[in-house]
Amino acid sequence: MRRKAINIKVGDINIGSESEITIQSMLNAKSDDVEANVRQAVELEQNGCQIIRVAIPNMQAVQLIEPLKNAVNAPMVADIHFDYRLALECVSAGIDKIRINPGNIGGEDRVKMVADACRAANVPIRIGVNAGSLEKEILSKYGAPCAEALCESALYHVSLLEKFDFHNIVLSIKSSDVATMVRAYELTAQKCDYPLHLGVTEAGTQQMGVVKSAIGIGSLLLKGIGDTIRVSLTADPVAEVIAAKNILKALGLRRESIDIISCPTCGRTKVDIITLANEAEQRLANVKKPLTVAIMGCEVNGPGEAKHADIGIAGGNGCGLLIKKGEIIRKIPGERLIDELVAEIEKM
Ligand code: SF4
């Protein structure tokens, strides 16, 4: 069961428990290179990124917003630290959402100015608490950036906006430690009904970062917690989007493309299943059908293990069986296995 969260509208995208879990990523082109940012945003959108964040470190970077908004349909989020004037400028420039922590922008008058401007333009604010940037008082109270400290910090920032009757809020409570991150989101999920943006921060390079993100984000989503996700990788942001899509697919939360199940192969395998499975994955990558496709190594166990798939192949000695909905359709020579599998899927 999904945790109840209010609906927050970011451009045309809804974030909340009544909507699908959305995929976000962040541009990493240099802030002063408009063309590179636009190119990257287009590429992210083409790969399935639904909400795109951009760092706005100074006034000059505000100029990125217009060309980015012209280039993509995905809503744009301005990532701002400390400077409330940047937030006001981004709202004037037509940004769809602001990521800022109200406790870090100065006195209450500034918080009120940002809240008022965002309210007038219907721009939500994401409060993004990170283990690395906890308030000194909270850190000394708990002695470490533990889950309780992260949760308290998030609720403190929320209270600053609520004081000005601002509730158009999304929350993230990230840590690079997976167990801490999971616990922090669980605690925060119990204490408010704002939508949660999930992520493991500083998750690392592609291979380990994907593992940490899949565990952290995945275990929360399995408990119904989380409304939008960002996989954070020291890599091309397109890799973040692909990893996020795969996490949602693995959890059965996105069924718009092919899900391949394939056996690990063993001593019974007589065809090169590793090559065949990779070829199938590549050739079916852009097929938008909610099908489970099995690539199994042998005729003995393969058909049984693949019977829950919509279609599949089971390798034999230099040949293989084509299986559809648990029924053997025909025998195919090894070199034609993937061609015929793909052709059959095209007909489905
Ligand atoms: Fe081995 Fe056959 Fe199972 Fe693949 S399907 S792991 S080849 S027994």
Residues whose N, C-alpha, C, O or C-beta is under 5 A from the ligand:
A	BS01	SF4	C263 P264 T265 C266 R268 T269 M296 G297 C298 N301 G302
